[in-house]
Amino acid sequence: MKAIIKEVGNQPKVEDIKNELETLQNLVGGYLEVVNVGSGIALVVNEEGKLEDLPANFPLGHDVIVGTAVFVAYGNGGEFTDLSEAQVQMIMNFLG
């Protein structure tokens, strides 16, 4: 599925990843926490990232996302799916 991966200290990149739990856990380095950021976009991060003192990645509202973050889209049933081109542009503009 088309996703955006934002690693700490690196520019975000659009990648085609497997839509599998193991793939997402490997990317974020642990158990998943999924945050609905609106517009059909989910942000997947390490559930224990702050407890593990992972480095800051980017601000989100009044919070800071730590560790590697993966942006994906979600469908009506809540399943993850490809980001649309409009969603990719929205996320890339946000991450600037």
Beta strands, then each sheet from edge to edge (+ up, - down):
strand 1: 2-6
strand 2: 13-16
strand 3: 32-38
strand 4: 41-46
strand 5: 56-60
strand 6: 63-66
strand 7: 69-74
strand 8: 80-81
sheet 1: 2+ 1- 7+ 4- 3+
sheet 2: 2+ 1- 7+ 8-
sheet 3: 5+ 6-
end
